[in-house]
Amino acid sequence: MTAVDTGLAPVATTTSPEIALGFDYDVAIVGLGYVGLPTALAYHAAGSRVLALDASSARLTDITAGRADLLETDRVRLGGALRDRSFRLTDDIALLSSAAAIVVCVPTPVDHQLVPDLSLLRAACATVVAAVRAGQTVMLTSTSYVGCTHDLIEQPLRDRGFVIGRDVFVAFSAERIDPGNTGFAQEDVPRVVGGATLECEEEGARLLSRYVSRVHHVSSLAAAEMTKLLENTFRAVNIALANEFAEICSALDVPVTEVIDAASTKPYGFMPFYPGPGVGGHCIPCDPHYLLWQLRALRVDARVITEAMSGISARPGHVVDRVREVLGRAGIGTTGSRVVVVGVTYKPDVADLRESPAIEIIEALADLGVDVQYLDSRVPSLRLASGTVLTSLDEPGEVVPDLVLIHTRHADADLSWLAEAGVVLDATYRSADIAGRVLV
Ligand SMILES: NC(=O)c1ccc[n+]([C@@H]2O[C@H](COP(=O)([O-])OP(=O)(O)OC[C@H]3O[C@@H](n4cnc5c(N)ncnc54)[C@H](O)[C@@H]3O)[C@@H](O)[C@H]2O)c1
């Protein structure tokens, strides 16, 4: 038990079947990141007794101190949960066997060669498998390759002697949470579930139904895993297409956002995607590579996805090229010029810098001798690969830039000062209110 373990004895508040089986908690969430923490809070808000487990004591300390990057609704939930005896925050893996169900929600990133880094997921699954006892349901919610739940959970549990679907239950249901998005409550977003057996699928659905209003069943773990890969590959391919269309429209001198908005009036067969500076976060830049990695081993060619991911990787470089071009047109040389990047997170209204194109853009501009600064109220400082640490400008007026690059536009950011800022390059394509802005 750690210093941040709330240490309160769990209290039985219902007469659920789990209590009959002697479980102290209805659900344990393993990994309390951008996805796991809101999930733990959603279960708790729906009346479940929750064991919220993270391997990082620093993360647990931040959560206890209210320093997690959460929507306001989740922040309120966290305040209530931390005062409630039916929500226990811990890093004590011995407690996992006291939960009726265990939900694994740890990161699945890619390495510098864009190869899946499964080390955290393997470690978490090994911990869970070793802790499992009869009667428990284990659900994987991390995005991963097809067959992962079988390889890391189902087979190791069989190897321990459990009969799957009778002694223990194994399911997969990818998270669909969209951090920073207030438009969709987590409870209202349907979830897709697949099980190792029909009984597992039903137990998985029962677990999700504790807080989710709609569960869609598929016939296998693999179908559920592949569903998530399709969802995020679909987004990646369409974002790559939108970026390409932006370049095509620029070459033909047609306003791309006007075209996308016009196409969006079609009530079927079209879904709008917008161009931008690139993609970031833990999903779009990573998940399709889990699929491509698996397909390479099978010698299956996936040309459309491969091309899309190449286009996405090249996008920050294109933004840098445009900065140089626009500076050049204004008669300003790149070296020694002053550029301010507005918004550095990978998307609006979060503090998440993971895989943010802004980092690559800032590093490339700095390598070209540009004096780069940034302004982002959600990111007080950021570290570049060189080790250099930049701190956010407090106010726009602190420097007089030669060019301002709008990279991310938070809903609460006041950009009225850009009217006087001179050359403004808009990588968001959403800043039509800034007079004279130039599109990437
Ligand atoms: N962030 C998103 O927008 C999003 C959306 C949908 C799905 N997902 C998927 O959800 C999964 C989790 O992503 P995330 O963004 O929440 O990650 P994250 O990096 O925000 O948090 C993961 C947490 O897991 C903890 N952890 C790592 N190993 C652990 C272990 N062995 N035991 C206990 N805790 C451990 C870390 O300390 C960290 O706090 C990934 O597979 C991701 O692809 C993410």
The ligand as an SDF file (V2000), in Angstrom:
LIG
                    3D

 44 48  0  0  0  0  0  0  0  0999 V2000
   -5.7520    8.9330  -25.1250 N   0  0  0  0  0  0  0  0  0  0  0  0
   -6.7510    8.6880  -25.9740 C   0  0  0  0  0  0  0  0  0  0  0  0
   -7.3180    9.5990  -26.5860 O   0  0  0  0  0  0  0  0  0  0  0  0
   -7.2560    7.2730  -26.2030 C   0  0  0  0  0  0  0  0  0  0  0  0
   -8.5440    7.0860  -26.7060 C   0  0  0  0  0  0  0  0  0  0  0  0
   -9.0210    5.7910  -26.8830 C   0  0  0  0  0  0  0  0  0  0  0  0
   -8.1810    4.7140  -26.5950 C   0  0  0  0  0  0  0  0  0  0  0  0
   -6.9160    4.9230  -26.1360 N   0  0  0  0  0  0  0  0  0  0  0  0
   -6.0860    3.7550  -25.8290 C   0  0  0  0  0  0  0  0  0  0  0  0
   -6.1540    3.5500  -24.4200 O   0  0  0  0  0  0  0  0  0  0  0  0
   -4.9220    3.0190  -23.9370 C   0  0  0  0  0  0  0  0  0  0  0  0
   -4.4100    3.8750  -22.8020 C   0  0  0  0  0  0  0  0  0  0  0  0
   -4.0740    5.1580  -23.3080 O   0  0  0  0  0  0  0  0  0  0  0  0
   -3.9660    6.4480  -22.3880 P   0  0  0  0  0  0  0  0  0  0  0  0
   -3.9670    7.6110  -23.3160 O   0  0  0  0  0  0  0  0  0  0  0  0
   -4.9780    6.4200  -21.2930 O   0  0  0  0  0  0  0  0  0  0  0  0
   -2.5230    6.2310  -21.7580 O   0  0  0  0  0  0  0  0  0  0  0  0
   -1.7990    7.1760  -20.6840 P   0  0  0  0  0  0  0  0  0  0  0  0
   -0.3670    7.2160  -21.0670 O   0  0  0  0  0  0  0  0  0  0  0  0
   -2.5340    8.4630  -20.5290 O   0  0  0  0  0  0  0  0  0  0  0  0
   -1.9510    6.4350  -19.2860 O   0  0  0  0  0  0  0  0  0  0  0  0
   -1.6510    5.1370  -19.0360 C   0  0  0  0  0  0  0  0  0  0  0  0
   -1.4360    4.9170  -17.5410 C   0  0  0  0  0  0  0  0  0  0  0  0
   -1.0990    3.5390  -17.3880 O   0  0  0  0  0  0  0  0  0  0  0  0
   -0.1570    3.4410  -16.3310 C   0  0  0  0  0  0  0  0  0  0  0  0
    0.5120    2.1590  -16.4190 N   0  0  0  0  0  0  0  0  0  0  0  0
    1.4690    1.7690  -17.3060 C   0  0  0  0  0  0  0  0  0  0  0  0
    1.8200    0.4870  -17.0610 N   0  0  0  0  0  0  0  0  0  0  0  0
    1.0850    0.0760  -16.0150 C   0  0  0  0  0  0  0  0  0  0  0  0
    0.9830   -1.1510  -15.3010 C   0  0  0  0  0  0  0  0  0  0  0  0
    1.7370   -2.2020  -15.6180 N   0  0  0  0  0  0  0  0  0  0  0  0
    0.1330   -1.2330  -14.2620 N   0  0  0  0  0  0  0  0  0  0  0  0
   -0.6260   -0.1670  -13.9210 C   0  0  0  0  0  0  0  0  0  0  0  0
   -0.5900    1.0160  -14.5540 N   0  0  0  0  0  0  0  0  0  0  0  0
    0.2600    1.1290  -15.5970 C   0  0  0  0  0  0  0  0  0  0  0  0
    0.7300    4.6510  -16.5240 C   0  0  0  0  0  0  0  0  0  0  0  0
    1.4160    4.9780  -15.3290 O   0  0  0  0  0  0  0  0  0  0  0  0
   -0.2860    5.7160  -16.9460 C   0  0  0  0  0  0  0  0  0  0  0  0
   -0.7560    6.4560  -15.8370 O   0  0  0  0  0  0  0  0  0  0  0  0
   -3.9920    2.9630  -25.1560 C   0  0  0  0  0  0  0  0  0  0  0  0
   -4.0190    1.6770  -25.7160 O   0  0  0  0  0  0  0  0  0  0  0  0
   -4.6010    3.9440  -26.1180 C   0  0  0  0  0  0  0  0  0  0  0  0
   -4.3150    3.6120  -27.4570 O   0  0  0  0  0  0  0  0  0  0  0  0
   -6.4460    6.1730  -25.9000 C   0  0  0  0  0  0  0  0  0  0  0  0
  1  2  1  0
  2  3  2  0
  2  4  1  0
  4  5  1  0
  4 44  2  0
  5  6  2  0
  6  7  1  0
  7  8  2  0
  8  9  1  0
  8 44  1  0
  9 10  1  0
  9 42  1  0
 10 11  1  0
 11 12  1  0
 11 40  1  0
 12 13  1  0
 13 14  1  0
 14 15  2  0
 14 16  1  0
 14 17  1  0
 17 18  1  0
 18 19  2  0
 18 20  1  0
 18 21  1  0
 21 22  1  0
 22 23  1  0
 23 24  1  0
 23 38  1  0
 24 25  1  0
 25 26  1  0
 25 36  1  0
 26 27  1  0
 26 35  1  0
 27 28  2  0
 28 29  1  0
 29 30  1  0
 29 35  2  0
 30 31  1  0
 30 32  2  0
 32 33  1  0
 33 34  2  0
 34 35  1  0
 36 37  1  0
 36 38  1  0
 38 39  1  0
 40 41  1  0
 40 42  1  0
 42 43  1  0
M  CHG  2   8   1  16  -1
M  END
$$$$
